[in-house]
Amino acid sequence: MAVGAEAQRQGIARLDIQADELRRRAYAKVEEARSATETLMTAGIIAEPEDLGRDA
């Protein structure tokens, strides 16, 4: 989100959209990636990550 806003500020962004729309799009992409990862793990296509002792 910050990268998109900074690109707009510098005048180099291809799109000119409001901060709330940038945020909405970023969150949607993250949620899509999380959902795809969960689907792949459930199907056994990719392994679940090892517990590295960090809180998620």
Backbone as a chain_set.jsonl record, in Angstrom:
{"seq": "MAVGAEAQRQGIARLDIQADELRRRAYAKVEEARSATETLMTAGIIAEPEDLGRDA", "coords": {"N": [[0.814, -1.171, 0.0], [1.864, 1.266, 0.831], [3.861, 1.565, -1.054], [2.446, 1.915, -3.448], [1.107, 4.322, -2.868], [3.277, 6.041, -2.571], [4.373, 5.94, -5.145], [2.337, 7.203, -6.553], [2.522, 9.724, -5.383], [4.985, 10.528, -6.356], [4.396, 10.699, -8.99], [4.687, 8.589, -10.76], [3.073, 6.409, -10.89], [0.975, 4.051, -12.577], [-1.724, 3.955, -12.21], [-4.251, 6.04, -10.822], [-5.526, 6.056, -7.953], [-7.527, 6.238, -4.984], [-6.389, 6.189, -1.535], [-7.898, 4.485, 0.154], [-8.956, 2.679, -1.686], [-6.61, 1.552, -2.706], [-5.761, 0.239, -0.377], [-7.909, -1.561, -0.019], [-7.634, -3.169, -2.297], [-5.078, -4.251, -1.85], [-5.478, -5.733, 0.542], [-7.352, -7.562, -0.441], [-5.817, -9.001, -2.282], [-3.944, -10.209, -0.572], [-5.649, -11.803, 0.988], [-6.629, -13.511, -1.006], [-4.275, -14.881, -1.686], [-3.737, -16.176, 0.747], [-5.966, -17.848, 0.929], [-5.597, -19.472, -1.344], [-3.219, -20.746, -0.62], [-4.067, -22.18, 1.647], [-5.925, -23.908, 0.433], [-4.226, -25.404, -1.242], [-2.612, -26.64, 0.702], [-4.532, -28.158, 2.085], [-5.276, -29.922, 0.075], [-2.998, -31.375, -0.084], [-1.003, -30.726, -1.807], [0.972, -28.894, -1.292], [3.149, -28.775, 1.518], [2.332, -28.198, 4.963], [3.645, -25.378, 6.748], [6.616, -25.65, 8.795], [6.622, -25.482, 12.365], [8.11, -22.765, 13.633], [8.424, -21.771, 16.088], [7.432, -19.254, 16.4], [4.931, -16.806, 17.048], [1.943, -16.669, 15.231]], "CA": [[0.0, 0.0, 0.0], [2.742, 2.433, 0.918], [4.59, 1.689, -2.32], [1.521, 2.51, -4.404], [0.877, 5.72, -2.501], [4.495, 6.8, -2.867], [4.462, 6.05, -6.604], [1.393, 8.253, -6.942], [3.065, 11.0, -4.941], [6.092, 10.86, -7.244], [3.879, 10.849, -10.345], [5.127, 7.489, -11.619], [2.095, 5.321, -10.837], [0.14, 3.909, -13.766], [-3.101, 4.175, -11.795], [-4.459, 7.118, -9.858], [-6.662, 5.658, -7.131], [-7.508, 6.737, -3.609], [-5.713, 5.334, -0.551], [-8.792, 3.431, 0.632], [-9.05, 1.678, -2.746], [-5.322, 0.85, -2.68], [-5.801, -0.636, 0.793], [-8.876, -2.616, -0.286], [-7.03, -4.075, -3.277], [-3.968, -4.961, -1.206], [-6.047, -6.726, 1.444], [-7.986, -8.6, -1.261], [-4.75, -9.851, -2.839], [-3.393, -11.01, 0.528], [-6.653, -12.809, 1.328], [-6.636, -14.481, -2.101], [-3.077, -15.708, -1.541], [-3.925, -17.033, 1.924], [-6.963, -18.852, 0.577], [-4.962, -20.407, -2.273], [-2.261, -21.536, 0.155], [-4.851, -23.111, 2.466], [-6.47, -24.913, -0.478], [-3.116, -26.273, -1.656], [-2.211, -27.446, 1.852], [-5.611, -29.105, 2.341], [-5.224, -30.926, -0.989], [-1.746, -32.105, 0.032], [-0.108, -30.338, -2.895], [2.113, -28.3, -0.596], [3.184, -29.136, 2.936], [2.147, -27.106, 5.912], [4.947, -24.91, 7.222], [7.085, -26.139, 10.09], [6.482, -24.545, 13.464], [9.414, -22.184, 13.914], [8.399, -21.208, 17.425], [6.966, -17.872, 16.364], [3.483, -16.626, 17.077], [1.424, -16.259, 13.924]], "C": [[0.868, 1.248, 0.0], [3.495, 2.655, -0.39], [3.707, 2.345, -3.368], [1.271, 3.98, -4.136], [2.097, 6.576, -2.827], [4.683, 6.967, -4.377], [3.516, 7.125, -7.121], [1.956, 9.618, -6.58], [4.179, 11.471, -5.877], [5.649, 11.028, -8.704], [4.282, 9.736, -11.291], [4.162, 6.302, -11.61], [1.282, 5.276, -12.123], [-1.319, 4.183, -13.452], [-3.162, 5.315, -10.794], [-5.719, 6.786, -9.066], [-6.454, 6.124, -5.696], [-6.874, 5.707, -2.662], [-6.622, 4.207, -0.071], [-8.973, 2.329, -0.408], [-7.745, 0.893, -2.857], [-5.307, -0.177, -1.55], [-6.731, -1.817, 0.535], [-8.283, -3.645, -1.25], [-5.895, -4.893, -2.663], [-4.489, -6.057, -0.286], [-6.701, -7.865, 0.672], [-6.939, -9.544, -1.834], [-4.139, -10.747, -1.758], [-4.373, -12.125, 0.89], [-6.727, -13.887, 0.251], [-5.44, -15.429, -1.992], [-3.201, -16.656, -0.351], [-4.897, -18.168, 1.619], [-6.366, -19.905, -0.353], [-3.984, -21.312, -1.54], [-2.991, -22.58, 0.99], [-5.417, -24.232, 1.602], [-5.395, -25.902, -0.901], [-2.641, -27.157, -0.514], [-3.256, -28.519, 2.138], [-5.596, -30.245, 1.32], [-3.94, -31.747, -0.944], [-0.746, -31.783, -1.065], [1.141, -29.661, -2.343], [2.01, -28.676, 0.879], [2.896, -27.908, 3.801], [3.518, -26.67, 6.415], [5.304, -25.523, 8.575], [6.858, -25.057, 11.145], [7.87, -24.05, 13.839], [9.462, -21.515, 15.286], [7.981, -19.763, 17.475], [5.457, -17.846, 16.442], [3.02, -16.117, 15.726], [0.478, -15.103, 14.046]], "O": [[0.616, 2.183, -0.761], [3.737, 3.794, -0.788], [4.157, 3.229, -4.098], [1.228, 4.79, -5.062], [1.963, 7.703, -3.303], [5.108, 8.029, -4.833], [3.866, 7.875, -8.033], [1.88, 10.558, -7.371], [4.302, 12.664, -6.156], [6.437, 11.451, -9.55], [4.226, 9.915, -12.508], [4.422, 5.294, -12.266], [0.939, 6.313, -12.692], [-2.074, 4.599, -14.33], [-2.232, 5.523, -10.016], [-6.826, 7.171, -9.442], [-5.327, 6.371, -5.266], [-6.833, 4.514, -2.96], [-6.159, 3.079, 0.094], [-9.127, 1.163, -0.047], [-7.776, -0.317, -3.082], [-4.892, -1.319, -1.744], [-6.379, -2.957, 0.84], [-8.418, -4.85, -1.038], [-5.769, -6.088, -2.93], [-4.0, -7.186, -0.325], [-6.612, -9.02, 1.089], [-7.15, -10.756, -1.869], [-3.852, -11.917, -2.011], [-3.964, -13.271, 1.078], [-6.874, -15.066, 0.574], [-5.581, -16.637, -2.185], [-2.808, -17.819, -0.443], [-4.668, -19.313, 2.009], [-6.604, -21.099, -0.171], [-3.926, -22.512, -1.808], [-2.577, -23.738, 1.035], [-5.389, -25.394, 2.008], [-5.632, -27.11, -0.917], [-2.298, -28.317, -0.741], [-2.903, -29.667, 2.406], [-5.87, -31.395, 1.663], [-3.805, -32.718, -1.689], [0.247, -32.49, -1.231], [2.238, -29.84, -2.873], [0.916, -28.87, 1.41], [3.172, -26.767, 3.43], [4.442, -27.478, 6.503], [4.437, -25.864, 9.379], [6.898, -23.864, 10.844], [8.707, -24.822, 14.306], [10.405, -20.793, 15.608], [8.158, -19.105, 18.5], [4.784, -18.755, 15.958], [3.644, -15.228, 15.144], [-0.052, -14.631, 13.04]]}, "num_chains": 1, "name": "protein.A"}
